Amino acid sequence: YLALRPVRRECVHGGARLGAPPGRRLGEGIVRQALVLGGASAEHLPGGLRMNGFLFDMNKVFEDFVCVALREALTAYGGHATLQATNIHLDEGGAIRIRPDLVWYGESGVPLAVADAKYKVGRPQGYPDADLYQMLAYYTSLRLKNGHLVYAKGNAPHAGHVVRHSGIMLHQHALDLGQAPSVLLSGVSALAASMVRP
């Protein structure tokens, strides 16, 4: 079996120390897996445990990029954008909270557009229907007639779906992350323009 050195001092999560030392029969690979799955992070401190790499939540990275880039692009049209709005509810009683990634408000404070970023790749049959249901809840709660889902990649740059008996238009946009940054940001600016003028 492998003799493991204590890793308690080297691995912390939010200042909290790791629990009991690992059993002697566990290999360092299993210990690393447990640390990653448990949300621990490797600190640059003296010790015997080495990690080669970092773990990124690409869903969060993509969401942050899309929302900040859209917010910046929308400034040209006035109003303001709120990221991760917390004061929106699906029901009249305010019990069911919803949290769109971006809501763009006009100068009067009335919501004008909503967007949600999804780090997903479109399949031949399309994106998951659940994303459309989620966006429909946003539109309905905000009294909008259109809104925008933004994906990391897709079969086409844009798809639009009109919801039966409502006139609501569900937009799905795909960004090509393989493009040069300037081209990608131009695509986000074009998306912002489509949000302003549906």
Secondary structure, DSSP 4 states (H G I P E B T S, - for coil): -PPPPP-TTTEEETTEEP-SPPPTTS-HHHHHHHHHHTT-EE---SSS---------HHHHHHHHHHHHHHHHHGGGSSEEEES--SEESSTTS-SEE--SEEEE-TTS-EEEEEEEEEEE-BTTBS-HHHHHHHHHHHHHHT-SEEEEEEEE-SSSEEEEEPTTT--EEEEEE--TTS-HHHHHHHHHHHHHHHH--
